[in-house]
Amino acid sequence: MKTLYIFLDESGNFDFTRGGTNHFLISAVTALHPMNSSQALQKLKYELLELGHDVDCFHASPDSQVVRDFVFTVINSLDNIKINYLYADKHKAHPSLHSPEKIYSLFGKTLLKYIFKSWTASQYDEIIIIFDKALTNKQQKAFLGVVKPELKATGKRYRIYFHKTMADFNAQIADYSAWAKYVSLERGEMRPLASIERIPIESLDIFRTGTTKYY
């Protein structure tokens, strides 16, 4: 069977005050052959260990700039993945959406529809989604509540797992891709995103038509 893997990671927080992040986003890294990208990053890990870099797993925010540069170079060389971004300017979120559960519900349904436009149904027979295990049980239920009907509508067999990012190299690619988009939105830092320009990337602002800012 041909399986479409979807690795999800997020950036930003749920503080809807001026002390919080300006944006929230989810990055979806999709692949039909996840071993290819996983092995590329695993190979890099061993190469970095040999160079004296104490790499346990790849995590964009705390990683050194040297390690980041290596990781982005490897990601940019991959030919088996696609990236979909769904993001929002949190200031445009109506107060009724000011909770993690509401945001996950909003993003979950839209994200899957967005991803499925990048892959034709004939390319895969089943779907496996792997999301960061950092979500609380309540957040997981909110996400599952909206994505399961969308998955059932595809007519494909599906499974959803919540794993720690450090447990999977493709999840770490999702972490890196999320960070690259996040710093471009928050700080106008475009170099990380530009460094993976070879990868097919689609980006959707979920509040793109909104004009009202609530705080």
VEXDREN-2710 file (C-alpha; in Angstrom, 1 decimal):
% VEXDREN-2710
k/r/px/py/pz
1/MET/0.0/0.0/0.0
2/LYS/1.1/3.5/-0.7
3/THR/1.0/5.6/2.4
4/LEU/0.9/9.4/2.7
5/TYR/2.8/10.5/5.8
6/ILE/2.0/13.9/7.3
7/PHE/4.3/15.2/10.0
8/LEU/3.0/18.2/11.9
9/ASP/4.7/20.8/14.1
10/GLU/3.8/24.2/15.4
11/SER/5.4/27.5/16.3
12/GLY/4.0/30.4/18.3
13/ASN/2.1/30.3/21.6
14/PHE/-1.5/30.8/22.8
15/ASP/-0.9/34.0/24.7
16/PHE/-3.5/36.4/23.1
17/THR/-2.0/39.5/24.7
18/ARG/0.7/41.9/23.6
19/GLY/3.2/39.8/25.5
20/GLY/2.5/36.7/23.3
21/THR/3.8/35.9/19.9
22/ASN/2.3/37.7/17.0
23/HIS/1.7/34.6/15.0
24/PHE/0.7/31.0/15.3
25/LEU/1.4/28.4/12.6
26/ILE/1.4/24.7/11.8
27/SER/3.9/23.2/9.4
28/ALA/3.0/20.0/7.6
29/VAL/5.8/18.0/6.0
30/THR/4.3/15.4/3.7
31/ALA/6.1/12.4/2.1
32/LEU/5.3/9.1/0.4
33/HIS/8.7/7.7/1.1
34/PRO/9.7/9.0/4.5
35/MET/12.7/6.7/4.8
36/ASN/14.6/8.8/2.2
37/SER/14.4/12.1/4.2
38/SER/14.8/10.3/7.5
39/GLN/18.0/8.6/6.4
40/ALA/19.4/11.9/5.1
41/LEU/19.0/13.5/8.5
42/GLN/20.3/10.5/10.3
43/LYS/23.4/10.5/8.1
44/LEU/23.9/14.2/8.9
45/LYS/23.7/13.5/12.6
46/TYR/26.5/11.0/12.5
47/GLU/28.6/13.4/10.3
48/LEU/28.1/16.1/12.9
49/LEU/29.1/13.8/15.8
50/GLU/32.3/13.1/13.9
51/LEU/32.9/16.8/13.6
52/GLY/32.6/17.2/17.4
53/HIS/29.0/18.6/17.5
54/ASP/27.1/17.0/20.4
55/VAL/23.8/16.4/18.5
56/ASP/21.2/14.4/20.3
57/CYS/18.3/15.4/18.0
58/PHE/17.7/18.3/15.7
59/HIS/15.6/21.2/17.2
60/ALA/15.8/24.4/15.3
61/SER/15.3/27.0/18.1
62/PRO/18.1/25.8/20.5
63/ASP/20.5/24.4/17.8
64/SER/23.6/26.4/17.0
65/GLN/23.7/28.4/13.8
66/VAL/26.3/26.0/12.4
67/VAL/24.1/23.0/13.0
68/ARG/21.1/24.8/11.5
69/ASP/23.0/25.6/8.4
70/PHE/23.8/21.9/7.9
71/VAL/20.3/20.8/8.5
72/PHE/18.7/23.4/6.1
73/THR/21.2/22.3/3.4
74/VAL/20.2/18.7/3.8
75/ILE/16.4/19.6/3.8
76/ASN/16.9/21.6/0.7
77/SER/18.5/18.7/-1.1
78/LEU/15.5/16.4/-0.5
79/ASP/13.3/15.4/-3.4
80/ASN/10.6/13.4/-1.6
81/ILE/8.9/16.0/0.6
82/LYS/6.4/18.9/0.3
83/ILE/5.7/21.5/2.9
84/ASN/2.4/23.2/3.7
85/TYR/2.1/26.1/6.1
86/LEU/-1.1/27.3/7.7
87/TYR/-0.6/30.4/9.8
88/ALA/-2.4/33.3/11.4
89/ASP/-1.8/36.8/12.8
90/LYS/-3.2/36.2/16.3
91/HIS/-4.3/39.8/16.6
92/LYS/-7.0/39.0/14.0
93/ALA/-8.3/36.1/16.0
94/HIS/-11.8/36.8/17.4
95/PRO/-11.9/36.5/21.2
96/SER/-14.0/33.4/20.9
97/LEU/-10.9/31.7/19.4
98/HIS/-8.6/32.6/22.2
99/SER/-7.8/29.1/23.4
100/PRO/-5.6/26.3/22.2
101/GLU/-8.5/24.0/21.6
102/LYS/-10.4/26.5/19.4
103/ILE/-7.2/27.2/17.4
104/TYR/-6.5/23.5/16.8
105/SER/-10.1/23.0/15.8
106/LEU/-9.9/25.9/13.3
107/PHE/-6.5/24.9/11.9
108/GLY/-7.1/21.1/11.8
109/LYS/-9.9/21.0/9.3
110/THR/-8.5/23.7/7.1
111/LEU/-5.0/22.2/7.1
112/LEU/-6.1/18.8/5.8
113/LYS/-8.1/20.2/3.0
114/TYR/-5.1/22.3/2.1
115/ILE/-2.7/19.3/2.2
116/PHE/-4.9/17.1/0.1
117/LYS/-4.8/19.7/-2.7
118/SER/-1.1/19.1/-2.9
119/TRP/-1.5/15.3/-3.5
120/THR/-3.9/13.6/-5.8
121/ALA/-6.0/10.8/-4.2
122/SER/-4.6/8.2/-6.7
123/GLN/-1.1/8.7/-5.2
124/TYR/-1.8/7.0/-1.9
125/ASP/-4.0/4.4/-0.3
126/GLU/-3.8/5.4/3.3
127/ILE/-2.8/8.3/5.5
128/ILE/-0.6/8.4/8.6
129/ILE/-0.5/11.7/10.6
130/ILE/2.2/12.2/13.3
131/PHE/1.8/15.3/15.5
132/ASP/4.0/16.6/18.3
133/LYS/3.2/14.8/21.6
134/ALA/3.5/18.2/23.4
135/LEU/-0.2/18.7/22.9
136/THR/-2.3/18.2/26.0
137/ASN/-5.1/15.6/26.0
138/LYS/-7.6/18.3/25.6
139/GLN/-5.8/19.8/22.7
140/GLN/-5.4/16.4/21.1
141/LYS/-9.2/15.8/21.4
142/ALA/-9.9/19.2/19.8
143/PHE/-7.6/18.4/16.9
144/LEU/-9.0/14.9/16.4
145/GLY/-12.6/16.1/16.6
146/VAL/-12.2/18.1/13.4
147/VAL/-9.6/16.0/11.4
148/LYS/-11.3/12.6/11.7
149/PRO/-14.4/13.6/9.7
150/GLU/-12.1/15.1/7.0
151/LEU/-10.0/11.9/6.9
152/LYS/-13.1/9.7/6.8
153/ALA/-14.4/11.7/3.9
154/THR/-11.3/10.7/1.8
155/GLY/-12.4/7.1/1.9
156/LYS/-8.8/6.1/2.8
157/ARG/-7.7/4.2/5.8
158/TYR/-6.0/6.5/8.3
159/ARG/-4.1/6.6/11.6
160/ILE/-3.1/9.5/13.8
161/TYR/-0.3/9.3/16.3
162/PHE/1.2/11.8/18.8
163/HIS/4.9/11.3/19.1
164/LYS/7.8/13.2/20.6
165/THR/9.6/15.3/17.9
166/MET/12.9/13.9/19.0
167/ALA/11.7/10.3/18.1
168/ASP/11.5/10.9/14.4
169/PHE/13.8/12.7/11.9
170/ASN/10.9/13.7/9.7
171/ALA/9.2/15.3/12.7
172/GLN/12.5/17.2/13.2
173/ILE/12.2/18.4/9.6
174/ALA/8.7/19.6/10.4
175/ASP/10.2/21.4/13.4
176/TYR/12.8/23.1/11.3
177/SER/10.4/24.1/8.6
178/ALA/8.0/25.5/11.1
179/TRP/10.8/27.6/12.7
180/ALA/11.9/28.9/9.3
181/LYS/8.4/30.2/8.5
182/TYR/7.9/31.5/12.1
183/VAL/11.0/33.7/12.1
184/SER/10.1/35.1/8.7
185/LEU/6.7/36.2/10.1
186/GLU/7.9/37.3/13.6
187/ARG/11.2/38.9/12.8
188/GLY/11.3/39.3/9.1
189/GLU/14.2/36.9/9.1
190/MET/14.0/35.4/5.6
191/ARG/17.3/33.5/5.3
192/PRO/16.1/30.2/6.8
193/LEU/13.0/30.0/4.6
194/ALA/15.1/31.0/1.5
195/SER/17.5/28.2/2.3
196/ILE/14.8/25.6/1.5
197/GLU/13.5/27.2/-1.6
198/ARG/14.0/24.0/-3.7
199/ILE/11.2/22.3/-1.7
200/PRO/7.6/22.6/-3.0
201/ILE/6.1/24.9/-0.4
202/GLU/2.5/26.3/-0.1
203/SER/1.5/28.8/2.5
204/LEU/-1.9/29.9/3.6
205/ASP/-2.8/32.8/5.9
206/ILE/-6.0/31.6/7.6
207/PHE/-7.1/35.2/8.4
208/ARG/-5.9/36.7/5.1
209/THR/-9.2/38.5/4.5
210/GLY/-9.5/39.8/8.1
211/THR/-9.0/43.5/8.8
212/THR/-10.1/43.8/12.5
213/LYS/-7.4/43.4/15.2
214/TYR/-8.8/42.6/18.6
215/TYR/-5.8/43.6/20.7
END
